[in-house]
């Protein structure tokens, strides 16, 4: 996922290794997979992209975007307003995502910070449900699951989800990789029934094996920053009309 902060040299090496692990045998792509040509294209951005030219992104094929809003309980994306409102004004469906740091505070506390700083939702057909970005710890490679046991990680995600549902009326989309999910939750199937999946896998053919319980993905992040759109490249698993209905909660 697009990040906001410039890594140290040491952490930069770790992030490079992490990106390689995400590929799981595939390679980063410059274009959408040919088999997914009919699906709506989108992207995700953070403050790293700064002020985005949204009309240009739309002309290049963007139909939706996820914008980083928050991280932990202290960080807010300073470009969030331009990115979130600018994309809507350009005619894109848009949603907000939160970068989880489960070792910093409870899931409920981070959810409240997120919803209060851009992670809300309305059934207007343009606002995508809130999203939780949960992946390997980019700040400490020795604590890649943030020092939480598998059971505690599942509990943290549940706490975040329950608070988002209470505050917005929607369960969050979960962004992750199958590798992380297996490693840090024990491949829990506890969320598949009522949480849309946003899977990250950089492969030319498919999104690959999904975490336990999910039979299909809702969003697929197939490229981590080398595509035509600002930030990371994504697909929606359905038609443009289905995307609008998904945004409404239908």
N, C-alpha and C positions, 0 to 999 in steps of 0.2 A: 504494500500500500504506500501511497505517496506520504513522505514524512516531512516534518517542518524544520528539524534542527540539523545543523551541520555536524556530522560525526567527527570524533577525534580520529587520528590516524589509525589507532588500534581498533576502535570500534568500526571504522570504515572497512577494515579487513574482515571483521566479523559480518558486517552487513553484506559484503560481497559474497562471502561463503554462504550466507543465508539465502541470498538470491539464487545462487547456484543450486542449493538444496530444493528450493521451490520448484525448479524445473523438473526434478524427478525423472531425468532422462530425456527431457525435451530441451528446446532452445527458445530464447526470446524471439518474438515475431515482430516484423515490421507491419504486417497486414493481418486482417482478421482471417481465421481459418476458412478455407474455401467452402467447407461443408456448412458453415454458419452464415453464408453470405446474405440470406434473407432475414436474419434476425436483427433487431435494432441495435445499433452500435452506441456505446457510451464510454465514459471515462470517469476517473476519480482524481480529485485535486486536493492540495493542501496549500499552506502558505508558501511552499517552495515554488509554486507556479505564479504567485503574486497576482497582479491584476490580469485576468484572462480576457482575451479577445473572443467573446462568446459568439458574435456573428460569424467570425471566421471558423470557429469550432463547428457551428451548425452547418456551414457550407461544406465542411469536410465530412459531414455525415453524422455528427453527434445528435442523438435524440434524447439522451438522459445523462445525468452526471450525479455522482455523490461527492459532497464537499466535506472535508474534515472540519468539525466544529470544535472539538475539545480533546483533551488528554488528561487522564487522572482527574483530580479535582481542582487543579490550579491553572491549567493552560487553556487559552482560547485562541483560535486562529484569527490573527489580526486582519486577514483579508476575507473573512467569512462573508461579510455583507456584500462586497463586490461580487464574490463568486456565487453565492447562493441566490441573491436577488438578480444579479446580472444574467445568470443562466436562465432563470424563469422569464425575464424580460425578452430574452432572445428566442423563447418558445421551446425550451427544453424542460422535460420533467426533471426535478431535482430532489435530492434528499441529503440528509446530514449523517455523518458517521463519527463515532467516538473511538479513539485509540485507547484500549484498555491497558492499565498497569495494575494488575490484581494484587501486587505486593504493597501498593501505596495506601489503599483504602478499600472499603467494602464495595460490593457491586451496587448496592442501593445508593450509596453516596455518590459514586461516579455517574450513575444514571440520572440522579437529580441535577448534578452539575451539567450534564449533557443536555437534558431537556430544557433546562433554564437558560442555555446559551446556544440555542439553534436547533436542538434535536426534537422539536415538536412535530406534530403531524396534523393535517386536516384532510378531509375527504373531498378535495377539490379536483382530483384527477391529474394534478401536476406535482403533488408532494409525495415523494416516495417514503415508505416507512423508515423510521430510524434504523441505523445499522451499527452493530458492534464489531469493531475490528479487533480480533484477538489472535495473536500470533507469537512467535518466539520473541523473548525479551531482547530488544535491540541494544539495551544499555548494560547488560551483564550476561556474557555468554556462559558463565558458570551456573547461572540460575535461569536457564532458558525457559523454564515453566514458572518463573517468578518465586520459586521456593515453596510452591503449593503442591500438596499431594493431589492425586487424580480426583479423589472425592471432594476435596476442598475447592478444586478448580470448577468442578461441576456445580457445586454450591454457589460459588461466586457468580458464575454465569446465570444461574437461576435467580439469584438476588437482583442482578442487573436487569434481567428480562422482566421480572415481576414488577419492578419499580417503573420501568418504561411503559409497561402495559397499564399500570395504575394511572400514570400521568398523561398518557397519550391515547390510550385505547387500542394500540397496536403492539404486537410482539415484534421485537427487533429482528431484522435480517442479521444473520451471523456470517461474518467474513472470516475465513480461515483456510488452512490447507489440510488435506487428509493426514499428512505426516504429523503436523502439530496436534491435530485432534486425537490421533492415536496415542501420541507420546504423552500429552498433558491431561487428557480426560479419560484415557483408557478406552478410547473409541466409544464413548457414551452414545446411546441412542435416545437419550432423554429429551432431546429438543427437536427431533426430526418431524414430529407430527404437526407442530404449530409454529415453526420458525423457518422462514425461507432461507435457503443456503446460497451464499456468495462464495464460490470456490475459487481459489487461486491456483492455477497450474499453467505453466508456460510450455505448451505442446502444440504441434501443428495439427494434430488429428482430433483430439477430444479432451474433455475435462478430466478424464481418467476415473479411477476408482474413487467413489465418494465416501465420506465418513458414514459410520453405522446409522442405519435407519432412513437415510435420505435415498430416494430412488431417482431423483432428478435435481438439477441445480436450477436456481432462479437467475442468478448472475454468474458469469464466468469471467474472471480476470485472466486474460490470455497473454498479456504482455505488460512488462513493468517499466514503461517509460520510453520505449523506442518507436512508438507508433505515430500516426499522423495527428492524433488529438493530444492536447496538453495533459500531462500526467500519465496514469496507467490506463490501459485499454481494456474495455469490457464489452460483453454481449448480454442481452436479455433473452431468456429462453421462451420466446413467444413472438407474437405479432405486435405491431405498434399499438393496435387497439387493445390487445391484452395487457400491454404495459400500462395504458391509461386506466384500465379496470383494476389492475393490481394496485396502482396508486390510490384509487378510490377505496380500496379495501374489499372489492368484489371478488 
